[in-house]
Amino acid sequence: MNSTPPLLELRDISKQFPGVKALDHVSFAVHSGEVHMLVGENGAGKSSLMKVLCGAYRADEGEFFHRGEKVEIRSPADARALGIAVIFQEFSLVPYLSIAQNIFLGREFPGRFPGTIDHARMHREAKQLLDQLGLDIPTRTLVHELGVAQQQMVEIAKALSQNARILVMDEPTAALSDRETERLFAMIRQLQSDGVAIVYISHRMAEVFAMGDRITVLRDGKKVASLLPGEATPDELVHLMVGRSVDRSYARNFCQSEGELILEVKDLSSVNGVKGINLTVRSGEIVGLSGLVGAGRSEVARAIFGADRVTGGEILLHARAHRGNPDKAVAAGIALVPESRKAEGLALIRSVCDNLMLPGLSLAFPSRIYHAARARQIAGALIDRLRISTPSSQRPVRLLSGGNQQKVVIGKWLGSGSRLFIIDEPTRGIDVGAKAEIFALIDQLVSQGAGVLMISSELSEIVQVCDRSYVMRDGRIAGHLSREQLSEENILKMGVHHE
Amino acid sequence: MNDAIASGRLMARLVDLKTIGYRLAAALAICLVLAAASDVFLTTNNLLNVLRQASLLFLLASGLTLVILTAGLDLSVGANIGMSACIAASVIKLTGSAMLGAATGVGVGLAIGLLNGVLVALMRMPPFIATYGMLWVVHGVTYWFMAGTTIYGFPAAFRALGSGYFLGLPIPVYLMFVFLALGSFFAQRTTYGQEIYAIGANREAARLSGVPIAKRLILVYAVSGAMAGLASLVFLARMNSAEGDIGEAFTLPAIAAALIGGTSLFGGVGTVSGTLVGALILTLVLNGMNLLTIDASWQPLVTGVIVLLAVFFDALTRKGGDGRQ
């Protein structure tokens, strides 16, 4: 569509992390005045590509060209010098500074005397930028008084004030209402006509087709297609995003008979944006809770466990009403393997033994007198059973590998008498071998009569491991897939927005 | 596997030796230096004096150690001593009963501690701010209560708590050993102690493991308050008089004793026995400066240097990264 060289071109970009190739020879070009949509499953490489673009990651291989000239992007400063700006989902504004102060933060205009700031000029120029974006708000307004959409506009104004010519937006409509989305689209069209190039990451099929001039599909770190909106239907696009032949390496004996009901959740809502959740988990089954990142999966787990405050609905455990803090949940037989192993799962400076014993302390020592030797014995048995690789149960858990740490986070619940295991991202950041062991362990749990609710961003894991799965979208259950219906394609169809 | 467990046990002991052992060695080295430099140091009187001073500091710092283990802090312990001592003193004067006075002193300390616990655990105030505010409130109430007066002259039975002897050792030293045993048992040998370490090491992980955070926090602040109440009695019995501002000078040395003893302000690391050694080191050094007639105005500087050395030493031995900053 353009005969001039693209504004920015990436050729054969690769980025390797320990155990995973995040980007594998990805080429990508964006032209002035173009909206280039970037789509793919969770973990397909969109975020990595974005971070390479803005200089947060340095590519291992590959070349960059700016208007046809070879350039380097080795740092955020390099990216900024090329006019690349990123609007992240989490804004980087300072809440108690004004709009103008935020826009020019760190680049304030010097005043007449050394050390002073020319406030008049700052507000004048901020006003110009806001006018340009069609935003009628006083520039002295503090950012925390603004809504999400307006904050996003301020981020964009900040980017423009730095002469950004390439704007990278990560799911910009995720938190916007329909009207705000319309405003944003109008602004994007205007920026487009001013010659700004936009790289737009989205999960929403409707806006991908409505706004995109070109669509690039990533899968497993590789570019699988780059096409014009007219060249594919939404379903074909989803198929391209999933595409891979299904790998059955974690195949297990799926649940044949219907076990007793362990958990029944009715119309549950929580402070964290979870609304009207209904789900059940039975003895002997692994139930998936899937959906895209941000759909509210972990929030459901936290609400059931009592980590977030429940605002409505009912939780029935073995047909009895349950409500309360995590200590009540643990006493009632619920185990939570949280999403973030290091922040929420482990006391990193404490020993493997201390971590393994923590939830089951009152069961192992009902008299409340702690016997270190007995604890080491119990921990040693768990270490053997889980094949945790550590020279001693007294080793600080921070010195273990990610896979072994994850075994500790799951293993600590084996001595707590839990019947319901909520496992959030069981395989994040661990290698393939450890993954298979973790799934074998989960399988063992259900074969002994436990029920498992498993959250995973890796759709292939849900498809391979789960007996059935719920699919979430926007804090709600969007649908349910039985074992027969369970496929990555069906999960994505339910999980993405069709509007 | 038995070998692994055995070697693990050995390692655990070695780690304990590393934190306590080095410090005991340092305390011994200070003793040797002082014995060589001063004729008075090794006299029974002086050594008993060191032990008695260390015991008061330890009683206060032992409860504080439990608070610091949860990554908390109790800045109100000094003010607590002041109020507990003054109210206990008035009760003794009013009723003539040493027992009733002692019970009141511990009770007031416990009440202040409970209040701290409620502010930190239930109202979710940062411990520094909650106990700092409490410091001023308690001071203020004590000043109002005393209105500039001094209460003095207590029954001999009560004064024995601070200045009495039993089998040749000062009574406070027995208290020190009793609370060393109780504190160590609570921290190392009860599941509550285990949970307290876990809270300090990673509060969110402890919460999501079913540890009732609020209950445990209230418990440690209450214990710290009650220990301050007990320390106030020992101090009151020794001084034989109470004024509104007694206790003000105790807070920072108590924190210093815990830090010198190897307790980390980040939480999850430290022992009550370490705090005892910390209190000993601090007392020995100050005692030595007295014996060598070094001007008392150097004491804060020396205390500061010891704290920095101890923390620096811990940072060196714990190198390799905690996995957190």
Interface residues (C-beta under 8 A of the other chain):
Chain A: F305 A307 N325 P326 D327 A329 V330 A331 L336 P338 K342 A343 E344 G345 L346 A347 L348 I349 R350 S351 C353 D354 M357 L358 P359 L361 S362 F365 R368 I369 Y370 H371 A372 A373 R376 Q377 G380 D384 P391 S392 S393 Q394 R395 R398 K412 S416
Chain B: M1 A4 I5 S7 G8 R9 M11 A12 V15 Q188 R189 T190 T191 Y192 G193 Q194 E195 Y197 A198 A201 N202 E204 A205 A206 R207 L208 S209 G210 V211 P212 G268 V269 G321 D322 G323 R324
